[in-house]
């Protein structure tokens, strides 16, 4: 049975851009769940590491408030 990958934090060493992703499924969406280049400076060698608990919580809260309509 397919399982979603663990949350990851992508960091651009050139400009400092950072994004934590929490994929909902094993079908990864480019520039949403997975990044191969920096969306700000187009640098292609991003650092990727497992996300910390704080980063995961922050990413989930941002996602929750983006989907909430007031």
N, C-alpha and C positions, 0 to 999 in steps of 0.2 A: 504494500500500500504506500503510495507517495506521501511524503511528509514535507512540510515547508522547512526551508533552511532556517538556521538560527539567526536572530537579529544581528546585523553588522553595521559598523560605523565606517564610512568612507571619508578619507581626508585627503585634500590636495596639498602636497608639500610646497607647491609654488605660490598659491595665493591664500591658503589657509581655509578654504571652503570646507565645510564638514556637513555630513548628512547621515542620520541613523535610519536604517530601514528595518521594518518588521513585516516581512512577507506573510501574506495570508495563505498562500498555497505554494506548491512547488513550481508553478508556472510563473517565472519571474518576468516582470515587465521592465523593459529598458528605461532608464532614467526615472523610475519610480521605486522598484525593488532592487535594482542593480545598476551600477554606474561603471562605465569603462573609461570615461573621460570627464573632466571637470566641466560642469555647465557654465561656469563663469569665465575661465581662462582657456578652456579646451586642452589643458595638460592631460596627457594620456596615461601617466604612471601614478595612479592613485594608490594610497595606502588603504588597506582594508583589514579590519580587526574585529573580533567579537565585541559586541556592544555591552557596556556596563549596565547594571540595573537602573541607574539614574538616567542614562541615555535612552533606554527602552521606555521608561515611564514618561519621559519628556516627549518622545516621538509619538507615543500612544495618546497623550493628552492633546498634542497638536492635531493629530488626526481626528480625534473626537470633536474638538471645537471647530474644525473645518467642515465637518459633516452636520453640525448642529445649526438649525435655523431658529432664530429668535423672533 
